[in-house]
């Protein structure tokens, strides 16, 4: 297994943020919502917390799928939030999506505690992964549904190169570079299981879903 190589926690470059906002992530982002629905069948109501929301595409798709909810998105990069303005403009779910700047661990969900917390592709950006799990425990209600999707680190440099060639060959240079860096920065499923155990979330499931992704989901303890 190749060693983990952390990357910058925040995407601060405007050009980088624009590239993400303009890229076609429809399939993986809609797949995130599909995977949530499979893990947690049934309606979602009330406020939802989206940690590391980026430009807000997942937040919008989640709100569109669940019309009885509102989504509070938090991201630490102002450039990413600004790049989401075009996504929000005119989107039918936009009135129920509220994005704000905030950097973990100081940032808190404005309507905590939440019965639903989601996060897409934030974990591998964090130099201290415990920050994510601590924020989830802090801002989640007892029994809250938690769903996290992230990259998983490949076992070799050759696999990294092959994944970049397979999925990012036609992407702009900034996206191709970031994808490679992110694969190096990602955690393995076993590393995530150790993180969950340290956070008191042993009951969560860690499931490999593709050649580069995993999902982590479960209910927070404490429900009566």
SULLINVEN-V142890 format. One record per residue. N is the residue number from 1. D_CENTER is the distance of its C-alpha to the mean C-alpha in whole Angstrom. Layout:
N&D_CENTER / N&D_CENTER
This chain:
1&24 / 2&23 / 3&22 / 4&19 / 5&19 / 6&17 / 7&16 / 8&16 / 9&13 / 10&13 / 11&14 / 12&17 / 13&19 / 14&20 / 15&21 / 16&17 / 17&16 / 18&18 / 19&17 / 20&14 / 21&15 / 22&18 / 23&16 / 24&16 / 25&13 / 26&15 / 27&15 / 28&11 / 29&10 / 30&13 / 31&12 / 32&9 / 33&11 / 34&14 / 35&13 / 36&12 / 37&15 / 38&17 / 39&16 / 40&17 / 41&20 / 42&21 / 43&21 / 44&18 / 45&20 / 46&20 / 47&17 / 48&13 / 49&11 / 50&8 / 51&6 / 52&6 / 53&7 / 54&9 / 55&12 / 56&11 / 57&11 / 58&9 / 59&10 / 60&13 / 61&13 / 62&12 / 63&15 / 64&17 / 65&17 / 66&18 / 67&20 / 68&21 / 69&18 / 70&17 / 71&14 / 72&13 / 73&11 / 74&11 / 75&10 / 76&13 / 77&14 / 78&17 / 79&17 / 80&14 / 81&14 / 82&18 / 83&17 / 84&15 / 85&19 / 86&20 / 87&17 / 88&18 / 89&22 / 90&24 / 91&21 / 92&22 / 93&19 / 94&19 / 95&21 / 96&19 / 97&16 / 98&16 / 99&14 / 100&15 / 101&15 / 102&15 / 103&14 / 104&13 / 105&16 / 106&18 / 107&16 / 108&16 / 109&15 / 110&18 / 111&19 / 112&18 / 113&19 / 114&16 / 115&17 / 116&13 / 117&10 / 118&7 / 119&3 / 120&1 / 121&4 / 122&5 / 123&7 / 124&9 / 125&10 / 126&11 / 127&15 / 128&15 / 129&13 / 130&15 / 131&14 / 132&10 / 133&12 / 134&15 / 135&13 / 136&12 / 137&16 / 138&17 / 139&16 / 140&16 / 141&19 / 142&21 / 143&20 / 144&17 / 145&15 / 146&11 / 147&9 / 148&6 / 149&6 / 150&6 / 151&10 / 152&13 / 153&16 / 154&19 / 155&22 / 156&24 / 157&24 / 158&26 / 159&23 / 160&21 / 161&23 / 162&23 / 163&20 / 164&20 / 165&23 / 166&22 / 167&19 / 168&19 / 169&23 / 170&23 / 171&21 / 172&22 / 173&22 / 174&19 / 175&17 / 176&19 / 177&19 / 178&15 / 179&15 / 180&17 / 181&16 / 182&13 / 183&15 / 184&17 / 185&14 / 186&12 / 187&14 / 188&16 / 189&16 / 190&19 / 191&17 / 192&14 / 193&17 / 194&19 / 195&16 / 196&16 / 197&20 / 198&20 / 199&18 / 200&20 / 201&18 / 202&20 / 203&20 / 204&16 / 205&16 / 206&15 / 207&15 / 208&15 / 209&15 / 210&16 / 211&17 / 212&14 / 213&11 / 214&11 / 215&10 / 216&11 / 217&12 / 218&15 / 219&17 / 220&18 / 221&21 / 222&24 / 223&24 / 224&28
